[in-house]
Amino acid sequence: MSHLWNGIQLGLALALITGPILFALIQAGVERGFRAGLALGSGIWISDLLFILAVFWSGTFLDRVVANVSLLWWLGIIGSIILVGIGIGTLFSKPPPLSYTTEIEVTRSPYHLLWLKGFAINTFNPFTFFFWISVMTSVVLANKLSTADASLFFTGILATIILTDLLKVILAKRIRQFLQWKHLLILRRIAGLALIAFGVVLLVRVLWQFG
């Protein structure tokens, strides 16, 4: 069970990192309620699960991927473009009308599009790619964990990520009753600018490191 606890600790540390996922979850929870946040969050979690399965079953292949500078360059460029694109869309769009009694009906952004947004933000963020690779190499492979122990470790991380993300969405929904529409507009502008900033910083880092 120590491996499960280690995974929970790493998941809690990851939950404290401020990134594009945090802003996207808060925006969805405040603007559209729990179900919208859940839809976006599930896209993030499925993306993480696929990364876990990929690194878990392809340790030797990952060594070749990390050594491929061209692939890392393109991954960073595509990821930065997607983050900036989502940020621009968020920046110039308007939040839905506020409803304090019922869950906001998602009309402009259906749940499957919110799921896709969460999946895209997480999948094309190179931080996610390098995070799971580093976890696999520095913890699982370095300590020669068995399949059972590694499964417990990754389960602890993913379960903690899911629970903390749900908590963020719930808290975001709770503060909605204290907000006016103009506050949602400001929040959306902040979220859009944050996503654009993360994309630009990522692009600069990629060009600086691999250019």
VEXKOLFI-554199 format. One line per 5 residues: number of its first residue (from 0); their letters; for each residue x, y, z of C-alpha. Coordinates in pm, 1 decimal. Layout:
<recs>
NUM) A) X,Y,Z; ...
</recs>
This chain:
<recs>
0) MSHLW) 0.0,0.0,0.0; 300.6,227.9,29.3; 308.1,262.2,-349.0; -56.2,371.6,-349.0; 22.6,634.8,-84.5
5) NGIQL) 322.2,757.0,-284.9; 95.1,796.0,-586.3; -157.0,993.8,-380.3; 116.8,1227.0,-258.1; 240.4,1290.1,-612.3
10) GLALA) -118.8,1347.5,-728.4; -169.8,1607.9,-454.9; 149.0,1786.7,-558.2; 32.5,1785.8,-918.9; -306.1,1927.7,-816.5
15) LITGP) -134.7,2236.4,-670.9; 34.1,2327.0,-999.2; -119.9,2629.8,-1168.3; -165.7,2560.3,-1537.1; -414.3,2582.1,-1824.2
20) ILFAL) -616.4,2289.7,-1684.4; -686.2,2476.2,-1360.8; -820.9,2782.1,-1542.1; -1031.5,2569.9,-1778.9; -1189.5,2374.4,-1490.9
25) IQAGV) -1268.8,2686.5,-1288.7; -1418.8,2857.9,-1592.5; -1641.2,2559.4,-1674.5; -1752.5,2517.8,-1313.4; -1834.3,2884.5,-1258.6
30) ERGFR) -2000.9,2949.7,-1592.9; -2194.8,2629.2,-1654.8; -2201.0,2424.2,-1337.0; -2091.3,2082.8,-1219.5; -2193.5,1873.4,-1521.2
35) AGLAL) -2003.4,2096.3,-1761.8; -1696.2,2082.4,-1537.2; -1736.0,1706.3,-1517.3; -1750.6,1681.1,-1897.5; -1434.8,1887.1,-1938.4
40) GSGIW) -1261.5,1705.2,-1653.5; -1342.7,1362.0,-1796.2; -1162.2,1457.7,-2115.5; -855.8,1544.8,-1907.6; -872.5,1219.3,-1711.4
45) ISDLL) -911.1,1000.5,-2020.3; -609.1,1176.5,-2169.0; -407.3,1106.2,-1853.0; -520.5,743.2,-1854.0; -405.0,699.2,-2213.3
50) FILAV) -68.7,852.7,-2124.1; -35.5,616.6,-1828.8; -114.2,313.5,-2044.0; 130.3,435.0,-2309.0; 423.1,483.7,-2071.6
55) FWSGT) 337.8,168.1,-1878.7; 358.4,-60.6,-2180.4; 621.6,110.6,-2392.2; 919.0,194.5,-2169.5; 1188.1,119.4,-2429.9
60) FLDRV) 996.0,296.8,-2703.6; 980.0,613.5,-2491.9; 1357.3,631.0,-2477.5; 1363.7,665.1,-2856.2; 1080.8,920.4,-2851.0
65) VANVS) 1259.5,1144.3,-2599.6; 1576.3,1122.1,-2808.0; 1387.2,1236.3,-3120.1; 1443.3,1613.8,-3114.4; 1234.9,1672.0,-3427.2
70) LLWWL) 933.2,1496.0,-3276.4; 962.0,1693.5,-2953.1; 987.9,2016.9,-3154.7; 668.6,1944.2,-3348.1; 488.6,1830.1,-3032.2
75) GIIGS) 575.5,2157.7,-2862.1; 476.5,2369.5,-3163.0; 141.1,2193.6,-3207.9; 71.3,2208.3,-2834.8; 143.8,2581.3,-2816.1
80) IILVG) -77.6,2655.1,-3118.3; -367.8,2459.7,-2968.4; -334.8,2635.4,-2631.6; -320.2,2978.0,-2797.1; -615.2,2890.7,-3022.7
85) IGIGT) -832.5,2778.2,-2732.3; -723.4,3087.1,-2538.5; -821.3,3321.7,-2821.4; -1158.6,3149.9,-2854.4; -1214.6,3188.2,-2481.3
90) LFSKP) -1096.9,3550.4,-2478.2; -1334.4,3672.7,-2749.4; -1642.7,3470.4,-2652.9; -1907.0,3566.9,-2399.2; -2019.9,3362.9,-2097.0
95) PPLSY) -2377.0,3226.6,-2080.2; -2646.0,3394.6,-1871.1; -2624.0,3324.6,-1500.1; -2866.8,3081.7,-1339.5; -2864.6,3045.4,-961.8
100) TTEIE) -3126.6,2773.8,-928.2; -3062.6,2515.8,-1197.6; -2772.5,2372.5,-1387.7; -2701.0,2587.4,-1692.5; -2804.6,2412.1,-2008.8
105) VTRSP) -2504.1,2374.0,-2234.8; -2622.0,2492.7,-2573.7; -2331.1,2680.0,-2726.3; -2076.1,2435.9,-2588.4; -2225.5,2082.5,-2587.2
110) YHLLW) -2079.8,1839.7,-2339.8; -1890.5,1645.9,-2604.3; -1715.0,1966.7,-2712.6; -1624.4,2043.3,-2353.0; -1487.9,1689.0,-2323.3
115) LKGFA) -1286.1,1743.5,-2640.3; -1155.1,2074.3,-2507.4; -1031.0,1908.2,-2187.9; -879.3,1621.1,-2383.1; -700.8,1857.5,-2623.7
120) INTFN) -563.4,2089.1,-2353.3; -416.0,1796.3,-2163.4; -301.3,1582.6,-2456.5; -123.7,1853.1,-2652.0; 42.8,2006.6,-2348.3
125) PFTFF) 402.2,1876.6,-2357.7; 419.3,1910.7,-1979.7; 175.9,1619.2,-1954.8; 387.4,1412.4,-2195.0; 712.4,1475.4,-2007.0
130) FWISV) 547.9,1437.8,-1666.6; 428.2,1082.7,-1728.3; 756.4,986.4,-1893.3; 954.7,1119.9,-1598.1; 727.6,937.0,-1352.7
135) MTSVV) 775.2,613.5,-1543.5; 1152.5,643.5,-1571.4; 1240.1,800.0,-1234.7; 999.4,601.5,-1016.8; 873.8,285.0,-1183.1
140) LANKL) 1178.6,183.9,-1385.8; 1439.3,322.6,-1145.1; 1288.9,134.0,-850.3; 1205.6,-172.8,-1060.8; 845.7,-179.7,-945.7
145) STADA) 643.4,-487.1,-1028.3; 333.5,-460.3,-1244.8; 111.5,-476.4,-935.1; 308.7,-209.0,-746.2; 323.8,18.7,-1051.1
150) SLFFT) -51.4,-22.2,-1100.4; -112.7,86.0,-740.8; 119.5,383.0,-785.5; -49.4,507.6,-1103.3; -394.5,440.8,-954.3
155) GILAT) -307.3,664.3,-660.1; -195.8,945.9,-890.4; -494.5,931.2,-1124.9; -754.0,889.5,-847.7; -611.1,1191.2,-665.5
160) IILTD) -612.8,1398.6,-982.3; -978.0,1312.0,-1045.3; -1086.7,1387.3,-687.9; -901.3,1719.4,-668.7; -1031.7,1827.2,-1009.1
165) LLKVI) -1387.3,1747.4,-896.3; -1326.8,1953.4,-583.9; -1212.0,2248.1,-795.2; -1527.8,2226.9,-1007.7; -1754.4,2200.2,-702.0
170) LAKRI) -1590.6,2500.1,-534.9; -1612.6,2697.0,-860.8; -1984.4,2622.9,-882.1; -2035.9,2726.2,-519.5; -1890.6,3073.6,-571.3
175) RQFLQ) -2113.3,3128.4,-875.3; -2399.2,3249.8,-656.7; -2185.1,3543.8,-543.8; -2097.8,3652.5,-897.0; -2264.7,3875.0,-1154.5
180) WKHLL) -2243.5,3831.5,-1530.2; -1969.3,4092.8,-1557.3; -1759.6,3889.7,-1315.6; -1796.8,3585.6,-1542.5; -1685.2,3799.2,-1834.6
185) ILRRI) -1374.7,3905.7,-1641.6; -1307.2,3544.3,-1542.2; -1336.6,3434.0,-1904.5; -1094.2,3706.5,-2012.5; -846.9,3596.5,-1743.2
190) AGLAL) -881.2,3230.6,-1844.5; -833.4,3319.3,-2211.9; -527.6,3533.9,-2144.1; -382.9,3262.4,-1918.9; -421.2,2997.1,-2189.4
195) IAFGV) -261.7,3228.2,-2446.5; 22.9,3305.7,-2205.7; 88.7,2936.6,-2140.4; 88.9,2872.7,-2515.2; 330.9,3156.8,-2587.4
200) VLLVR) 565.8,3054.9,-2305.3; 559.8,2698.2,-2434.2; 639.1,2817.8,-2787.1; 932.6,3028.4,-2666.9; 1070.5,2739.1,-2464.3
205) VLWQF) 1042.2,2500.1,-2758.0; 1213.1,2739.8,-2998.7; 1482.6,2816.7,-2741.9; 1552.9,2455.7,-2650.2; 1502.5,2274.3,-2980.7
210) G) 1535.8,2554.9,-3234.3
</recs>
